[in-house]
Amino acid sequence: MRIGSHLGEEAKKEITLCLQRNVDIFAWTPQDLEGIDPQPQRTGRIVSFITSEGTFCYVAMPFGLKNDGVTYQRLVDKIFRPQIGRNVEVYVNDMLVKSKKAEEHVKDLEETFSVLRKYKLKLNPAKCAFGVQGSRFLGFMVTQRGIEANPLKIKAIIDMKAPTCLNEAQRLTGRIVALSRFISKSAEKSLPFFKTLRKAKTFEWGTPCQLAFEELKSYLARLPLLVKPSPGETLYLYLSIAPRLSVSYSFRKKKENNYLYTICIPRSEVVVTRDGSSTAQDSGAGIVITTSQGEDLEFAIKFRFKASNNEAEYEALVIGMRMAHEAGDRHLLAYSDYQLVVKQVEGTYKAKEENMIQYLQQIAYLKTKFHYFRIIQIPREENAKADSLSKLASGLEDCRTRHITIHYIPETRVPMAVQPIAMGQDWRTPIITWIEEGLLPENR
């Protein structure tokens, strides 16, 4: 545990007293973790498999749980919901307590500690830092000035040699996607690389790719700083137009002549809410396109091929992007409740399966057709309409065009009659009489 060295003596004293009052929040020893036996358990059989070649027994789990991270993220999202965005940011086991004013930081810490104490969560003191002006969070450098790109990710591209095969080109585009929030006109700068990836059989790193690669390296040496605009602050807007897309930026000028850029989202964007569904028999997708006029276009799509849940989610996103592009829209905002797809498209997660990589390549190509594209994860309850459409599509056997009338029935048409229960005498009657009245049977 450490405390920021830049703090004054009074601020350090307040934080130290706060930590002393909440010393029970930290797990100093294994005995401090409730519900975990500090004594090592005896070796025993955990899991066994019976195969044609014999029986295999393990004293430890031979594989990890696949959904533990998602389950824990759902937990922290629920318990910190009143604080997220206000004074707390949390992703799985990475937690950031932020304060606009230094004098409010102790109050924000006390509020966070009370939530941890309520749900019996413990912190590892060796990984905690308090009262610091900046730290690395989810791969980005978060400071009081704003959000900066991770220097290690920038160095990985600058030190990278020109790709000589398809896999190296894919690695380059993946690193560019991870920094796309900081790269102005990232789609335009990386377009030559994606054109090369489209040639799956033959790889050719030509002069346009090399020039774009060198320009990208020089641009990464002076990346902008992402900040949130302050209410009432004057913003200066300029428009950058390229042959394939146009992007608007707003910036504000600080006293030290540093330009801080934030992307302006156009008002006339199209919103696509989509969801995929896969069952043991069939799979489908549900897509809701909200136009700039506020009209909802609903589509239930049934797949004629077998698809997993991940594939169904990606198919729904690709179909929604193509529909929006064919309709002439160039500003797209996509919503999904599937965290894996959202994080892989953003570049936070890395896809390992070959089919997932191919889906990401298609999405990266489709993104170049839009002036603006962004995908956002939303709670499942906010995606109910697309979710219902996807389940409807996956459950239909005959997909002919049809009209389905839905009637809303406020109450049951069969009246419910309450029949009185008359208890007769049986073997329990003497026992009940003795318990209630203390009377024994006559033959006793």
Secondary structure, DSSP 8 states (H G I E B T S, - for coil): -EE-TTS-HHHHHHHHHHHHHTGGGB--SGGGSTTS-SS-------EEEEETTEEEEESS-SS--SSHHHHHHHHHHHHTTTTBTTTEEEETTEEEE--SSGGGHHHHHHHHHHHHHHTT--B-GGG-EES-SEEEETTEEEESS-EE--HHHHHHHHT-----SHHHHHHHHHHHHHTGGGSTTHHHHHHHHHHHHH-SS-----HHHHHHHHHHHHHHTT--EE----TT---EEEEEE-SS-EEEEEEEE-TT--EEEEE---TT-EEEEEEEEE-SS-EEEEEEEE-TTS-EEEEEEE-SS---HHHHHHHHHHHHHHHHHHTT--EEEEEES-HHHHHHHHTSS---SHHHHHHHHHHHHHHTT-SEEEEEE--GGGGHHHHHHHHHHHH-S------------SS-SS------------TTHHHHHHHHH----TT-
